Structures are given as structure tokens and as C-alpha cells.
Amino acid sequence: MSEDLYADPEVCQAILMDYYRHPRCAGTCEAATHAAEARNPACGDLVVLSFAVAGGQIESARARGAGCALSQASASLLAEHLEGKSLAQARQVLQALGALLEGRAAGGEHLGQLAALRLMAGNPVRARCAAVAREAAAAALGGLI
């Protein structure tokens, strides 16, 4: 998909709702080497991300939690996107996602379908819901990336 596709709010909404209704990488990583949770008390969001990391690669990523559709879709999108990435690539993804959610220029080439979250950039309350997954991933992988 081209980055221009993510300029269409209807496309972004459809992607987010699909990931909410049909989560990918759901559950807990069986052989987790790293895990963390993050919360957004304002919306009641909880995201727990777990990772199996070996040889500088994220071999497996899983997401679970509770809360609004946006926080859960973001967790599913992020877990799926990080699985199979090197730690260096994961750092680039988390940096680009942070920039996107803050409304700054983001390296779209690192985001894939996570670029659908640009829909939230203009709304600080909704961006906060989307950022919970990024915070959990950064906490889990922070010492590695």
C-alpha cells in the first residue's frame, strides 16, 4: 500500500477497525524474553506486549489487553509489525510512530499499516490511546534498542 493511501480517513478507520475486530498476534508470547504493560487511565486502556528476542531479532511478538478499540487495534498492529524485525528496525519503527502520533513528520517507510494511526495525530486524546502500545513496546525493549 502506498503512503498516500493513509491520507484517506476512511481507509485508516477501516484498517483500525479490522485490527480491533480481528486482532493479530494476540495473546502472550510463550517464550517471552521481554514484556511490559502500559496504561491510559483516562480511557481505561491496558496493553501488555511480550516479545521473544534472540540474536538481535524479534522472533515473536504478542499483544493482549483491554480498553478502547483504538488502543487494542494499535497493540495488534504494532505486535504484527515488529515481529521478525531486527532491534535496529524496531527502534526506527518506535521513533517513527512516536513522531507520527505527535503530529511531526514520520518515516512512513518504517510504519507499514501503522501509518493508519495518522488519523489520530490531530486529536491528543485519541493519540494518547494509540500511544499506549508504543509505550509498552518501548518499556519492554528499551534496554535493547
Secondary structure by P-SEA (a helix, b strand, c coil): ccccccccaaaaaaaaaaaaaccccccccccccccccccccccbbbbbbbbbcccccccbbbbbbbccaaaaaaaaaaaaaaccccaaaaaaaaaaaaaaaacccccccccccccccccccccaaaaaaaaaaaaaaaaaccccc
